[in-house]
Amino acid sequence: MPTLTFKATVAEERAIREAARSRNLNVSAYLRSMALPRNAALPKSRVVRSPRTGAFVISAAAGTPVLTSGKVRDLLASFP
């Protein structure tokens, strides 16, 4: 997944982080929600039963990128 960077003052950074936190979002999700059109169609995921374990799991929508442990590690690297 590409990464965007931009410059902000210390006060702007605090305001962005607080706005994200108040909405229970991480900064990336908050900025995407502010920057992208609200009516963008999202791919549909669904709850299915795992044939291996019998547990209910979320089946990713077609075309959804694969989530790897490396991507999770990268996402969590900036988590407070």
PDB file of N, CA, C and O in Angstrom:
ATOM      1  N   MET A   1       0.852  -1.169   0.000  1.00  0.00           N
ATOM      2  CA  MET A   1       0.000   0.000   0.000  1.00  0.00           C
ATOM      3  C   MET A   1       0.897   1.231   0.000  1.00  0.00           C
ATOM      4  O   MET A   1       1.804   1.322   0.827  1.00  0.00           O
ATOM      5  N   PRO A   2       0.671   2.170  -0.896  1.00  0.00           N
ATOM      6  CA  PRO A   2       1.487   3.388  -0.928  1.00  0.00           C
ATOM      7  C   PRO A   2       1.322   4.200   0.347  1.00  0.00           C
ATOM      8  O   PRO A   2       0.297   4.123   1.025  1.00  0.00           O
ATOM      9  N   THR A   3       2.339   4.971   0.657  1.00  0.00           N
ATOM     10  CA  THR A   3       2.320   5.837   1.831  1.00  0.00           C
ATOM     11  C   THR A   3       2.375   7.284   1.378  1.00  0.00           C
ATOM     12  O   THR A   3       3.175   7.636   0.512  1.00  0.00           O
ATOM     13  N   LEU A   4       1.532   8.121   1.957  1.00  0.00           N
ATOM     14  CA  LEU A   4       1.548   9.558   1.696  1.00  0.00           C
ATOM     15  C   LEU A   4       2.155  10.250   2.907  1.00  0.00           C
ATOM     16  O   LEU A   4       1.891   9.867   4.047  1.00  0.00           O
ATOM     17  N   THR A   5       2.960  11.261   2.660  1.00  0.00           N
ATOM     18  CA  THR A   5       3.486  12.068   3.758  1.00  0.00           C
ATOM     19  C   THR A   5       3.214  13.529   3.439  1.00  0.00           C
ATOM     20  O   THR A   5       3.117  13.915   2.275  1.00  0.00           O
ATOM     21  N   PHE A   6       3.093  14.335   4.485  1.00  0.00           N
ATOM     22  CA  PHE A   6       2.909  15.763   4.298  1.00  0.00           C
ATOM     23  C   PHE A   6       3.409  16.481   5.534  1.00  0.00           C
ATOM     24  O   PHE A   6       3.587  15.874   6.590  1.00  0.00           O
ATOM     25  N   LYS A   7       3.632  17.757   5.397  1.00  0.00           N
ATOM     26  CA  LYS A   7       4.144  18.556   6.504  1.00  0.00           C
ATOM     27  C   LYS A   7       2.982  19.206   7.241  1.00  0.00           C
ATOM     28  O   LYS A   7       1.997  19.629   6.637  1.00  0.00           O
ATOM     29  N   ALA A   8       3.124  19.275   8.559  1.00  0.00           N
ATOM     30  CA  ALA A   8       2.117  19.910   9.406  1.00  0.00           C
ATOM     31  C   ALA A   8       2.834  20.533  10.594  1.00  0.00           C
ATOM     32  O   ALA A   8       3.903  20.075  10.997  1.00  0.00           O
ATOM     33  N   THR A   9       2.245  21.565  11.145  1.00  0.00           N
ATOM     34  CA  THR A   9       2.815  22.149  12.359  1.00  0.00           C
ATOM     35  C   THR A   9       2.528  21.221  13.528  1.00  0.00           C
ATOM     36  O   THR A   9       1.716  20.302  13.414  1.00  0.00           O
ATOM     37  N   VAL A  10       3.184  21.456  14.634  1.00  0.00           N
ATOM     38  CA  VAL A  10       2.943  20.650  15.837  1.00  0.00           C
ATOM     39  C   VAL A  10       1.482  20.775  16.258  1.00  0.00           C
ATOM     40  O   VAL A  10       0.860  19.787  16.649  1.00  0.00           O
ATOM     41  N   ALA A  11       0.944  21.968  16.181  1.00  0.00           N
ATOM     42  CA  ALA A  11      -0.462  22.182  16.565  1.00  0.00           C
ATOM     43  C   ALA A  11      -1.401  21.438  15.619  1.00  0.00           C
ATOM     44  O   ALA A  11      -2.389  20.854  16.062  1.00  0.00           O
ATOM     45  N   GLU A  12      -1.103  21.455  14.322  1.00  0.00           N
ATOM     46  CA  GLU A  12      -1.931  20.732  13.359  1.00  0.00           C
ATOM     47  C   GLU A  12      -1.865  19.226  13.613  1.00  0.00           C
ATOM     48  O   GLU A  12      -2.879  18.531  13.552  1.00  0.00           O
ATOM     49  N   GLU A  13      -0.670  18.736  13.896  1.00  0.00           N
ATOM     50  CA  GLU A  13      -0.526  17.308  14.185  1.00  0.00           C
ATOM     51  C   GLU A  13      -1.369  16.919  15.396  1.00  0.00           C
ATOM     52  O   GLU A  13      -2.076  15.911  15.366  1.00  0.00           O
ATOM     53  N   ARG A  14      -1.296  17.707  16.448  1.00  0.00           N
ATOM     54  CA  ARG A  14      -2.094  17.418  17.645  1.00  0.00           C
ATOM     55  C   ARG A  14      -3.581  17.427  17.332  1.00  0.00           C
ATOM     56  O   ARG A  14      -4.323  16.559  17.789  1.00  0.00           O
ATOM     57  N   ALA A  15      -4.015  18.413  16.551  1.00  0.00           N
ATOM     58  CA  ALA A  15      -5.435  18.526  16.211  1.00  0.00           C
ATOM     59  C   ALA A  15      -5.896  17.328  15.380  1.00  0.00           C
ATOM     60  O   ALA A  15      -6.982  16.792  15.604  1.00  0.00           O
ATOM     61  N   ILE A  16      -5.065  16.910  14.419  1.00  0.00           N
ATOM     62  CA  ILE A  16      -5.422  15.759  13.578  1.00  0.00           C
ATOM     63  C   ILE A  16      -5.498  14.495  14.423  1.00  0.00           C
ATOM     64  O   ILE A  16      -6.456  13.729  14.316  1.00  0.00           O
ATOM     65  N   ARG A  17      -4.491  14.276  15.264  1.00  0.00           N
ATOM     66  CA  ARG A  17      -4.493  13.074  16.113  1.00  0.00           C
ATOM     67  C   ARG A  17      -5.680  13.068  17.071  1.00  0.00           C
ATOM     68  O   ARG A  17      -6.297  12.024  17.287  1.00  0.00           O
ATOM     69  N   GLU A  18      -6.003  14.221  17.647  1.00  0.00           N
ATOM     70  CA  GLU A  18      -7.143  14.300  18.572  1.00  0.00           C
ATOM     71  C   GLU A  18      -8.456  14.064  17.831  1.00  0.00           C
ATOM     72  O   GLU A  18      -9.339  13.374  18.341  1.00  0.00           O
ATOM     73  N   ALA A  19      -8.592  14.628  16.635  1.00  0.00           N
ATOM     74  CA  ALA A  19      -9.820  14.412  15.850  1.00  0.00           C
ATOM     75  C   ALA A  19      -9.979  12.930  15.508  1.00  0.00           C
ATOM     76  O   ALA A  19     -11.080  12.386  15.589  1.00  0.00           O
ATOM     77  N   ALA A  20      -8.887  12.285  15.129  1.00  0.00           N
ATOM     78  CA  ALA A  20      -8.944  10.854  14.818  1.00  0.00           C
ATOM     79  C   ALA A  20      -9.313  10.058  16.063  1.00  0.00           C
ATOM     80  O   ALA A  20     -10.177   9.182  16.016  1.00  0.00           O
ATOM     81  N   ARG A  21      -8.656  10.366  17.172  1.00  0.00           N
ATOM     82  CA  ARG A  21      -8.908   9.645  18.425  1.00  0.00           C
ATOM     83  C   ARG A  21     -10.359   9.818  18.873  1.00  0.00           C
ATOM     84  O   ARG A  21     -10.979   8.867  19.350  1.00  0.00           O
ATOM     85  N   SER A  22     -10.895  11.013  18.723  1.00  0.00           N
ATOM     86  CA  SER A  22     -12.274  11.264  19.167  1.00  0.00           C
ATOM     87  C   SER A  22     -13.296  10.484  18.343  1.00  0.00           C
ATOM     88  O   SER A  22     -14.423  10.266  18.789  1.00  0.00           O
ATOM     89  N   ARG A  23     -12.901  10.067  17.145  1.00  0.00           N
ATOM     90  CA  ARG A  23     -13.789   9.272  16.277  1.00  0.00           C
ATOM     91  C   ARG A  23     -13.429   7.786  16.313  1.00  0.00           C
ATOM     92  O   ARG A  23     -13.959   6.991  15.536  1.00  0.00           O
ATOM     93  N   ASN A  24     -12.527   7.421  17.221  1.00  0.00           N
ATOM     94  CA  ASN A  24     -12.064   6.034  17.352  1.00  0.00           C
ATOM     95  C   ASN A  24     -11.467   5.513  16.043  1.00  0.00           C
ATOM     96  O   ASN A  24     -11.696   4.365  15.660  1.00  0.00           O
ATOM     97  N   LEU A  25     -10.701   6.369  15.363  1.00  0.00           N
ATOM     98  CA  LEU A  25     -10.030   6.002  14.121  1.00  0.00           C
ATOM     99  C   LEU A  25      -8.532   6.206  14.278  1.00  0.00           C
ATOM    100  O   LEU A  25      -8.094   7.014  15.096  1.00  0.00           O
ATOM    101  N   ASN A  26      -7.747   5.476  13.495  1.00  0.00           N
ATOM    102  CA  ASN A  26      -6.332   5.827  13.443  1.00  0.00           C
ATOM    103  C   ASN A  26      -6.197   7.017  12.494  1.00  0.00           C
ATOM    104  O   ASN A  26      -7.141   7.360  11.782  1.00  0.00           O
ATOM    105  N   VAL A  27      -5.033   7.638  12.489  1.00  0.00           N
ATOM    106  CA  VAL A  27      -4.843   8.852  11.689  1.00  0.00           C
ATOM    107  C   VAL A  27      -5.089   8.581  10.207  1.00  0.00           C
ATOM    108  O   VAL A  27      -5.718   9.393   9.529  1.00  0.00           O
ATOM    109  N   SER A  28      -4.600   7.452   9.699  1.00  0.00           N
ATOM    110  CA  SER A  28      -4.791   7.142   8.277  1.00  0.00           C
ATOM    111  C   SER A  28      -6.268   7.032   7.918  1.00  0.00           C
ATOM    112  O   SER A  28      -6.712   7.606   6.924  1.00  0.00           O
ATOM    113  N   ALA A  29      -7.027   6.298   8.723  1.00  0.00           N
ATOM    114  CA  ALA A  29      -8.461   6.141   8.453  1.00  0.00           C
ATOM    115  C   ALA A  29      -9.183   7.480   8.564  1.00  0.00           C
ATOM    116  O   ALA A  29     -10.070   7.780   7.765  1.00  0.00           O
ATOM    117  N   TYR A  30      -8.803   8.279   9.547  1.00  0.00           N
ATOM    118  CA  TYR A  30      -9.433   9.593   9.703  1.00  0.00           C
ATOM    119  C   TYR A  30      -9.172  10.475   8.481  1.00  0.00           C
ATOM    120  O   TYR A  30     -10.101  11.076   7.942  1.00  0.00           O
ATOM    121  N   LEU A  31      -7.911  10.555   8.040  1.00  0.00           N
ATOM    122  CA  LEU A  31      -7.590  11.408   6.892  1.00  0.00           C
ATOM    123  C   LEU A  31      -8.265  10.911   5.619  1.00  0.00           C
ATOM    124  O   LEU A  31      -8.729  11.715   4.811  1.00  0.00           O
ATOM    125  N   ARG A  32      -8.325   9.579   5.432  1.00  0.00           N
ATOM    126  CA  ARG A  32      -9.051   9.059   4.262  1.00  0.00           C
ATOM    127  C   ARG A  32     -10.524   9.440   4.336  1.00  0.00           C
ATOM    128  O   ARG A  32     -11.115   9.820   3.325  1.00  0.00           O
ATOM    129  N   SER A  33     -11.125   9.341   5.525  1.00  0.00           N
ATOM    130  CA  SER A  33     -12.550   9.663   5.651  1.00  0.00           C
ATOM    131  C   SER A  33     -12.819  11.134   5.370  1.00  0.00           C
ATOM    132  O   SER A  33     -13.905  11.497   4.919  1.00  0.00           O
ATOM    133  N   MET A  34     -11.827  11.980   5.639  1.00  0.00           N
ATOM    134  CA  MET A  34     -11.997  13.411   5.386  1.00  0.00           C
ATOM    135  C   MET A  34     -11.714  13.773   3.925  1.00  0.00           C
ATOM    136  O   MET A  34     -12.298  14.717   3.393  1.00  0.00           O
ATOM    137  N   ALA A  35     -10.820  13.025   3.282  1.00  0.00           N
ATOM    138  CA  ALA A  35     -10.365  13.406   1.948  1.00  0.00           C
ATOM    139  C   ALA A  35     -11.138  12.761   0.806  1.00  0.00           C
ATOM    140  O   ALA A  35     -11.232  13.334  -0.279  1.00  0.00           O
ATOM    141  N   LEU A  36     -11.691  11.578   1.038  1.00  0.00           N
ATOM    142  CA  LEU A  36     -12.338  10.842  -0.048  1.00  0.00           C
ATOM    143  C   LEU A  36     -13.846  11.074  -0.056  1.00  0.00           C
ATOM    144  O   LEU A  36     -14.438  11.356   0.986  1.00  0.00           O
ATOM    145  N   PRO A  37     -14.466  10.956  -1.224  1.00  0.00           N
ATOM    146  CA  PRO A  37     -15.920  11.139  -1.299  1.00  0.00           C
ATOM    147  C   PRO A  37     -16.643  10.129  -0.403  1.00  0.00           C
ATOM    148  O   PRO A  37     -16.259   8.962  -0.327  1.00  0.00           O
ATOM    149  N   ARG A  38     -17.666  10.586   0.253  1.00  0.00           N
ATOM    150  CA  ARG A  38     -18.412   9.729   1.183  1.00  0.00           C
ATOM    151  C   ARG A  38     -19.271   8.693   0.467  1.00  0.00           C
ATOM    152  O   ARG A  38     -19.622   7.674   1.063  1.00  0.00           O
ATOM    153  N   ASN A  39     -19.613   8.927  -0.783  1.00  0.00           N
ATOM    154  CA  ASN A  39     -20.489   7.989  -1.476  1.00  0.00           C
ATOM    155  C   ASN A  39     -19.718   6.958  -2.294  1.00  0.00           C
ATOM    156  O   ASN A  39     -20.306   6.260  -3.121  1.00  0.00           O
ATOM    157  N   ALA A  40     -18.410   6.856  -2.073  1.00  0.00           N
ATOM    158  CA  ALA A  40     -17.627   5.865  -2.803  1.00  0.00           C
ATOM    159  C   ALA A  40     -18.101   4.465  -2.412  1.00  0.00           C
ATOM    160  O   ALA A  40     -18.218   4.146  -1.229  1.00  0.00           O
ATOM    161  N   ALA A  41     -18.366   3.650  -3.402  1.00  0.00           N
ATOM    162  CA  ALA A  41     -18.853   2.291  -3.145  1.00  0.00           C
ATOM    163  C   ALA A  41     -17.724   1.441  -2.579  1.00  0.00           C
ATOM    164  O   ALA A  41     -16.634   1.384  -3.148  1.00  0.00           O
ATOM    165  N   LEU A  42     -17.984   0.796  -1.479  1.00  0.00           N
ATOM    166  CA  LEU A  42     -17.010  -0.086  -0.857  1.00  0.00           C
ATOM    167  C   LEU A  42     -17.309  -1.529  -1.235  1.00  0.00           C
ATOM    168  O   LEU A  42     -18.473  -1.914  -1.344  1.00  0.00           O
ATOM    169  N   PRO A  43     -16.270  -2.326  -1.434  1.00  0.00           N
ATOM    170  CA  PRO A  43     -16.522  -3.733  -1.714  1.00  0.00           C
ATOM    171  C   PRO A  43     -17.207  -4.387  -0.517  1.00  0.00           C
ATOM    172  O   PRO A  43     -16.953  -4.013   0.627  1.00  0.00           O
ATOM    173  N   LYS A  44     -18.059  -5.347  -0.777  1.00  0.00           N
ATOM    174  CA  LYS A  44     -18.817  -6.012   0.282  1.00  0.00           C
ATOM    175  C   LYS A  44     -18.071  -7.230   0.791  1.00  0.00           C
ATOM    176  O   LYS A  44     -17.632  -8.078   0.014  1.00  0.00           O
ATOM    177  N   SER A  45     -17.935  -7.305   2.102  1.00  0.00           N
ATOM    178  CA  SER A  45     -17.409  -8.516   2.719  1.00  0.00           C
ATOM    179  C   SER A  45     -18.597  -9.223   3.355  1.00  0.00           C
ATOM    180  O   SER A  45     -19.679  -8.648   3.470  1.00  0.00           O
ATOM    181  N   ARG A  46     -18.393 -10.465   3.765  1.00  0.00           N
ATOM    182  CA  ARG A  46     -19.506 -11.191   4.371  1.00  0.00           C
ATOM    183  C   ARG A  46     -18.987 -12.143   5.437  1.00  0.00           C
ATOM    184  O   ARG A  46     -17.820 -12.533   5.427  1.00  0.00           O
ATOM    185  N   VAL A  47     -19.863 -12.507   6.348  1.00  0.00           N
ATOM    186  CA  VAL A  47     -19.532 -13.444   7.411  1.00  0.00           C
ATOM    187  C   VAL A  47     -19.842 -14.848   6.916  1.00  0.00           C
ATOM    188  O   VAL A  47     -20.950 -15.126   6.455  1.00  0.00           O
ATOM    189  N   VAL A  48     -18.850 -15.732   7.015  1.00  0.00           N
ATOM    190  CA  VAL A  48     -19.007 -17.126   6.585  1.00  0.00           C
ATOM    191  C   VAL A  48     -18.454 -18.045   7.673  1.00  0.00           C
ATOM    192  O   VAL A  48     -17.738 -17.598   8.570  1.00  0.00           O
ATOM    193  N   ARG A  49     -18.786 -19.309   7.586  1.00  0.00           N
ATOM    194  CA  ARG A  49     -18.250 -20.295   8.529  1.00  0.00           C
ATOM    195  C   ARG A  49     -16.998 -20.925   7.915  1.00  0.00           C
ATOM    196  O   ARG A  49     -17.023 -21.402   6.781  1.00  0.00           O
ATOM    197  N   SER A  50     -15.913 -20.921   8.675  1.00  0.00           N
ATOM    198  CA  SER A  50     -14.659 -21.510   8.207  1.00  0.00           C
ATOM    199  C   SER A  50     -14.809 -23.016   8.059  1.00  0.00           C
ATOM    200  O   SER A  50     -15.224 -23.689   9.002  1.00  0.00           O
ATOM    201  N   PRO A  51     -14.477 -23.556   6.892  1.00  0.00           N
ATOM    202  CA  PRO A  51     -14.561 -25.008   6.729  1.00  0.00           C
ATOM    203  C   PRO A  51     -13.508 -25.742   7.563  1.00  0.00           C
ATOM    204  O   PRO A  51     -13.665 -26.924   7.868  1.00  0.00           O
ATOM    205  N   ARG A  52     -12.454 -25.047   7.924  1.00  0.00           N
ATOM    206  CA  ARG A  52     -11.369 -25.669   8.682  1.00  0.00           C
ATOM    207  C   ARG A  52     -11.679 -25.738  10.178  1.00  0.00           C
ATOM    208  O   ARG A  52     -11.461 -26.768  10.816  1.00  0.00           O
ATOM    209  N   THR A  53     -12.201 -24.608  10.748  1.00  0.00           N
ATOM    210  CA  THR A  53     -12.409 -24.551  12.198  1.00  0.00           C
ATOM    211  C   THR A  53     -13.874 -24.544  12.611  1.00  0.00           C
ATOM    212  O   THR A  53     -14.195 -24.837  13.762  1.00  0.00           O
ATOM    213  N   GLY A  54     -14.765 -24.210  11.679  1.00  0.00           N
ATOM    214  CA  GLY A  54     -16.175 -24.086  12.021  1.00  0.00           C
ATOM    215  C   GLY A  54     -16.523 -22.740  12.635  1.00  0.00           C
ATOM    216  O   GLY A  54     -17.692 -22.470  12.913  1.00  0.00           O
ATOM    217  N   ALA A  55     -15.520 -21.890  12.851  1.00  0.00           N
ATOM    218  CA  ALA A  55     -15.756 -20.563  13.436  1.00  0.00           C
ATOM    219  C   ALA A  55     -16.284 -19.619  12.362  1.00  0.00           C
ATOM    220  O   ALA A  55     -16.042 -19.821  11.172  1.00  0.00           O
ATOM    221  N   PHE A  56     -17.004 -18.594  12.789  1.00  0.00           N
ATOM    222  CA  PHE A  56     -17.455 -17.569  11.862  1.00  0.00           C
ATOM    223  C   PHE A  56     -16.291 -16.617  11.602  1.00  0.00           C
ATOM    224  O   PHE A  56     -15.631 -16.165  12.537  1.00  0.00           O
ATOM    225  N   VAL A  57     -16.044 -16.316  10.332  1.00  0.00           N
ATOM    226  CA  VAL A  57     -14.963 -15.426   9.925  1.00  0.00           C
ATOM    227  C   VAL A  57     -15.502 -14.452   8.886  1.00  0.00           C
ATOM    228  O   VAL A  57     -16.566 -14.678   8.309  1.00  0.00           O
ATOM    229  N   ILE A  58     -14.778 -13.384   8.651  1.00  0.00           N
ATOM    230  CA  ILE A  58     -15.160 -12.413   7.632  1.00  0.00           C
ATOM    231  C   ILE A  58     -14.449 -12.780   6.343  1.00  0.00           C
ATOM    232  O   ILE A  58     -13.221 -12.862   6.300  1.00  0.00           O
ATOM    233  N   SER A  59     -15.221 -12.999   5.302  1.00  0.00           N
ATOM    234  CA  SER A  59     -14.676 -13.303   3.984  1.00  0.00           C
ATOM    235  C   SER A  59     -14.441 -11.981   3.257  1.00  0.00           C
ATOM    236  O   SER A  59     -15.359 -11.175   3.107  1.00  0.00           O
ATOM    237  N   ALA A  60     -13.222 -11.768   2.813  1.00  0.00           N
ATOM    238  CA  ALA A  60     -12.877 -10.515   2.141  1.00  0.00           C
ATOM    239  C   ALA A  60     -13.605 -10.400   0.807  1.00  0.00           C
ATOM    240  O   ALA A  60     -13.873 -11.402   0.143  1.00  0.00           O
ATOM    241  N   ALA A  61     -13.914  -9.184   0.432  1.00  0.00           N
ATOM    242  CA  ALA A  61     -14.564  -8.917  -0.847  1.00  0.00           C
ATOM    243  C   ALA A  61     -13.595  -9.197  -1.985  1.00  0.00           C
ATOM    244  O   ALA A  61     -12.379  -9.132  -1.805  1.00  0.00           O
ATOM    245  N   ALA A  62     -14.132  -9.504  -3.145  1.00  0.00           N
ATOM    246  CA  ALA A  62     -13.304  -9.745  -4.327  1.00  0.00           C
ATOM    247  C   ALA A  62     -12.452  -8.519  -4.616  1.00  0.00           C
ATOM    248  O   ALA A  62     -12.936  -7.388  -4.566  1.00  0.00           O
ATOM    249  N   GLY A  63     -11.194  -8.749  -4.915  1.00  0.00           N
ATOM    250  CA  GLY A  63     -10.295  -7.647  -5.247  1.00  0.00           C
ATOM    251  C   GLY A  63      -9.662  -6.985  -4.041  1.00  0.00           C
ATOM    252  O   GLY A  63      -8.868  -6.058  -4.200  1.00  0.00           O
ATOM    253  N   THR A  64      -9.991  -7.434  -2.838  1.00  0.00           N
ATOM    254  CA  THR A  64      -9.406  -6.859  -1.633  1.00  0.00           C
ATOM    255  C   THR A  64      -7.948  -7.304  -1.532  1.00  0.00           C
ATOM    256  O   THR A  64      -7.654  -8.484  -1.727  1.00  0.00           O
ATOM    257  N   PRO A  65      -7.021  -6.373  -1.227  1.00  0.00           N
ATOM    258  CA  PRO A  65      -5.615  -6.775  -1.120  1.00  0.00           C
ATOM    259  C   PRO A  65      -5.408  -7.771   0.018  1.00  0.00           C
ATOM    260  O   PRO A  65      -6.124  -7.740   1.019  1.00  0.00           O
ATOM    261  N   VAL A  66      -4.440  -8.637  -0.140  1.00  0.00           N
ATOM    262  CA  VAL A  66      -4.119  -9.633   0.883  1.00  0.00           C
ATOM    263  C   VAL A  66      -3.471  -8.933   2.073  1.00  0.00           C
ATOM    264  O   VAL A  66      -2.578  -8.102   1.902  1.00  0.00           O
ATOM    265  N   LEU A  67      -3.919  -9.270   3.270  1.00  0.00           N
ATOM    266  CA  LEU A  67      -3.335  -8.718   4.492  1.00  0.00           C
ATOM    267  C   LEU A  67      -2.298  -9.712   5.003  1.00  0.00           C
ATOM    268  O   LEU A  67      -2.624 -10.836   5.385  1.00  0.00           O
ATOM    269  N   THR A  68      -1.054  -9.276   4.999  1.00  0.00           N
ATOM    270  CA  THR A  68       0.030 -10.151   5.448  1.00  0.00           C
ATOM    271  C   THR A  68       0.509  -9.715   6.822  1.00  0.00           C
ATOM    272  O   THR A  68       0.201  -8.611   7.271  1.00  0.00           O
ATOM    273  N   SER A  69       1.256 -10.575   7.487  1.00  0.00           N
ATOM    274  CA  SER A  69       1.803 -10.206   8.792  1.00  0.00           C
ATOM    275  C   SER A  69       2.764  -9.032   8.644  1.00  0.00           C
ATOM    276  O   SER A  69       2.879  -8.217   9.559  1.00  0.00           O
ATOM    277  N   GLY A  70       3.451  -8.928   7.517  1.00  0.00           N
ATOM    278  CA  GLY A  70       4.331  -7.779   7.277  1.00  0.00           C
ATOM    279  C   GLY A  70       3.560  -6.475   7.213  1.00  0.00           C
ATOM    280  O   GLY A  70       3.999  -5.464   7.760  1.00  0.00           O
ATOM    281  N   LYS A  71       2.395  -6.492   6.539  1.00  0.00           N
ATOM    282  CA  LYS A  71       1.568  -5.289   6.463  1.00  0.00           C
ATOM    283  C   LYS A  71       1.031  -4.911   7.839  1.00  0.00           C
ATOM    284  O   LYS A  71       0.979  -3.731   8.186  1.00  0.00           O
ATOM    285  N   VAL A  72       0.633  -5.908   8.621  1.00  0.00           N
ATOM    286  CA  VAL A  72       0.154  -5.637   9.982  1.00  0.00           C
ATOM    287  C   VAL A  72       1.281  -5.021  10.804  1.00  0.00           C
ATOM    288  O   VAL A  72       1.061  -4.050  11.528  1.00  0.00           O
ATOM    289  N   ARG A  73       2.470  -5.571  10.698  1.00  0.00           N
ATOM    290  CA  ARG A  73       3.624  -5.040  11.425  1.00  0.00           C
ATOM    291  C   ARG A  73       3.867  -3.586  11.030  1.00  0.00           C
ATOM    292  O   ARG A  73       4.121  -2.748  11.895  1.00  0.00           O
ATOM    293  N   ASP A  74       3.792  -3.276   9.733  1.00  0.00           N
ATOM    294  CA  ASP A  74       3.984  -1.886   9.266  1.00  0.00           C
ATOM    295  C   ASP A  74       2.909  -0.965   9.804  1.00  0.00           C
ATOM    296  O   ASP A  74       3.197   0.156  10.221  1.00  0.00           O
ATOM    297  N   LEU A  75       1.658  -1.440   9.797  1.00  0.00           N
ATOM    298  CA  LEU A  75       0.555  -0.614  10.312  1.00  0.00           C
ATOM    299  C   LEU A  75       0.717  -0.335  11.804  1.00  0.00           C
ATOM    300  O   LEU A  75       0.432   0.770  12.266  1.00  0.00           O
ATOM    301  N   LEU A  76       1.173  -1.329  12.551  1.00  0.00           N
ATOM    302  CA  LEU A  76       1.301  -1.172  13.991  1.00  0.00           C
ATOM    303  C   LEU A  76       2.563  -0.431  14.402  1.00  0.00           C
ATOM    304  O   LEU A  76       2.692  -0.037  15.561  1.00  0.00           O
ATOM    305  N   ALA A  77       3.497  -0.234  13.478  1.00  0.00           N
ATOM    306  CA  ALA A  77       4.754   0.433  13.805  1.00  0.00           C
ATOM    307  C   ALA A  77       4.520   1.866  14.286  1.00  0.00           C
ATOM    308  O   ALA A  77       5.271   2.366  15.124  1.00  0.00           O
ATOM    309  N   SER A  78       3.490   2.525  13.765  1.00  0.00           N
ATOM    310  CA  SER A  78       3.226   3.912  14.172  1.00  0.00           C
ATOM    311  C   SER A  78       2.104   4.015  15.181  1.00  0.00           C
ATOM    312  O   SER A  78       1.666   5.114  15.524  1.00  0.00           O
ATOM    313  N   PHE A  79       1.635   2.867  15.660  1.00  0.00           N
ATOM    314  CA  PHE A  79       0.542   2.882  16.643  1.00  0.00           C
ATOM    315  C   PHE A  79       1.089   3.330  17.993  1.00  0.00           C
ATOM    316  O   PHE A  79       2.135   2.858  18.437  1.00  0.00           O
ATOM    317  N   PRO A  80       0.372   4.243  18.641  1.00  0.00           N
ATOM    318  CA  PRO A  80       0.921   4.778  19.908  1.00  0.00           C
ATOM    319  C   PRO A  80       1.044   3.783  20.994  1.00  0.00           C
ATOM    320  O   PRO A  80       1.488   4.120  22.092  1.00  0.00           O
TER     321      PRO A  80
END
